[in-house]
Structures are given as structure tokens and as C-alpha cells.
Amino acid sequence: MKRAAVIEKLVDAIHLPIGRWDREARLVFCNAPYLAWSGRSELQLLGRTLEQLYGEEAWNAARGAFAAAFDGETASYERLLTHTGGESRWCRVQVFPEYERSGEVGAVYTVAFDVHDFVTARQALEAARARLSKFAENIPYPITYVDRHYRLIFVNRAYVAAAGAGATEVLGRHIGEARGQALWERHRPYFERALAGEPTEYTRLVELPGQGARWVRTSYVPDFDADGRVVGMYTMLVDVHDLKTRQQQLESSIERDPVTEVLSRRAIIDRIEQALADRRAGSVALFFVDLDGFKTVNDMLGHRDGDAVLARIAQALVSAVRSEDSVGRFGGDEFLVLARVPDREAAAQVAQQMIGAIRASAAGQPALAQVTASIGYALAPADADGVLKLVQRADDAMYFAKRSGKNRAAHCSAAPV
């Protein structure tokens, strides 16, 4: 069997459409899969140019690759096949030269590969990337991408507006250079944590152009490569002012007693725990204040006016101590007061100040004249070093003061244990 015949059989055995084209781009040979692929006979194909066979659009897609192949290079192109009459499909055509004995390229071969699934998947990915890019560019929150060297690689329109600098002024530059060293030092710990692989957030009050002081939160999200290494990070700044102020209002409502506006029971207990944990601050005195005669006034005036009396007395207690001391409502007509004092004598003076302030609050209020206070107090760590024990000792001292005639104060040492 002649060599040419062997080659033709071999080419037919390859299940890919293969064609041979002369320098005029005329098809001079094709294998059996090519005939099936084109849906035509040899008589309809051979001797005709690619443009004659498949149209001007097909030739425009192939022209560059053919020219490169006739220059001795292997090239390829992609086009959507529409000649089969069925569903259009994408194919990639590889074009490579055939050299003559003289060393010149006398013809080129084409091999077609069905790449429809690959191309459609690529197009979908490119479309998704375009949508994501458009979203990132137009989202009203400042977004950046920062590499491992803290250089700004991407900034969106909102970031440019917030930074007050054009994208070309900041891209490729270290954050400290682009935004200033002071800002960089404040944000640096969060960038470092993100580069260590830990997502983190930073909420702060900032002055925004045209908006005044606003609470904002920056999120730092690490970007991992396929091997799990952090190659950069994304940052996004979100205005959380309304959420933060609402949270503060909620915390305030939990921290403050709604009737008297002094600390709630939970909040005053938290303050006591914090004071006892801070041993460097020295001793503190806890005063347990119970009102004498309030029930009678409450029954006489009603609960609404009774609440007003409680609020008046609570403010009297606040006025009797320093701003750094704490006053809280323990429940009913009972209050806890936490004050830093150097010794028991100073605590006794504070107790007398509170008794006097409550008495003064009744001035001009005949109905309040009979309201006084019995106060018991204990010092930490001298009398107790735990919250519950300290409250209990102050409470015992208060009951001792009440049994001793009311409208007075007593240290826990005077109460029987």
C-alpha cells in the first residue's frame, strides 16, 4: 500500500474533522469525519474556498490563523458553527503548516475541536465576572482589594468618593502612602489579622463628607488561593450609624432603670464586679439604701406619683456622690450606691451626705416629709471581697439601721453576723 493511502486511512481513523487547504484557501482534501461534520459531499466541498463554503463571517474568523500558518506558525481560532442546520455549536479550529521539500509552506491543515461546553462555560464566567465587577464598582459602600504588601489593587467608585482622591492616585500604592500614616496606624492591626487568615471588623465614629459624624464598620476578609495561602484581602466599609445608635439606645434602656433613670439592677451589679476586679483602684464602699415611709406615701399618692417620688430621691442620691461614683436601683424602694473611699470614716461621711440629700429633696413637698432612708454600708476588700457577700453585708447593716430607729446609717460591723 502506498504511503499516501496509508496516511489517508490514518487521517480517516482520527475522529476529528481534518481539512487541507492550498494557498488560495481552497479545500483540497478532507477526511471522512470532516464530511460528516460539514454535512456535505466531497463534490460539494473540494476546490472551493472557505469563504465560498461557509460564508464571509467564517472566513473573517479564520483569515488571521491561515495567514499565520502560511508564515510557518501554528495558530487557532474559535467560531460558532451554523452550517449544520442543527443547534449552533462553538468549535476551535487549529491551523498548522505543511512544508514542501523546498522548505516553503505549500498548504495548511485544519483540525476542528468541539469546544461548545467550554466556551459557553467561559462566557458564563466572563459574564458573571462582568456583573460582579459592575456590582463592586457601583455598590454604595467603599470596597478595596489589598495585596500582601498592603498595596491598593482595586478601589471602587464609592471608595474614591470617600477618600477624596482619584483611583489613579491610590492604586498600586501602600495604604499608608495613599491615605496617610495616621489612618494606616489605626487600621494596621486589622489588616495584619486578615493577612494572618482571620476575618475581622473595626467599628468607629468618623466624619464623613457632607454627613457629619457617623458610625461606620470596616470588614477585612482574607483572600485565599487554591493552596490555602492568604494572597490579599478585601475590605468593605458600611455605614452602620442607624444600627449603632439603635444599639446604644437599647443598651441604655437595659442599663438604666426606666422609672428613676439611675443604673438598673443588672448594671449596678456589673459596676460592682468591675470595681472589685480592679484591685489597683483601692477600696470601695457599697451602700444599701432603703427608704423609710415610702409605702405610705405611695399608697396615698398612687403608683404614678410614687414613681415620681422615687425618681426625685434617686436624683438626690446622685447629687450626694461624685460623678465617677454609681447609683442604681436594686428594686422597689431600694438603691445601691458604689463609691470609692479611702476608709470607713470617709464612707460614713458619704452615707450622711445621702441622708441629708434625701431630706433636702423633700423641701416644699409636705407629702415627702416622712420619707427618710436607712443606709447600711460595707467596704471591699476589708469587709468582703465578693459581690454577693458585699451586697449581703451592706443589706444586713441597712436592716440594723432600720431596727435602730431609721433615718440613719450603719457600718456592717455593727450588724450581728
Secondary structure by P-SEA (a helix, b strand, c coil): ccaaaaaaaaaaacccbbbbbccccccccccaaaaaaacccccccccccccccccaaaaaacaaaaaaaaacccccbbbbbccccccbbbbbbbbbbbbcccccccbbbbbbbbaaaaaaaaaaaaaaaaaaaaaaacccccccccccccccccccaaaaaaacccccccccccccccccaaaaaaaaaaaaaaaacccbbbbbbbbcccccbbbbbbbbbbbbccccccccbbbbbbbaaaaaaaaaaaaaaaacccccccccaaaaaaaaaaaaacccccbbbbbbbbbcaaaaaaaaacaaaaaaaaaaaaaaaaaaccccbbbbbccccbbbbbbbbccaaaaaaaaaaaaaaaaaaaccccccccbbbbbbbcccccccccaaaaaaaaaaaaaaaaaaccccccccccccc
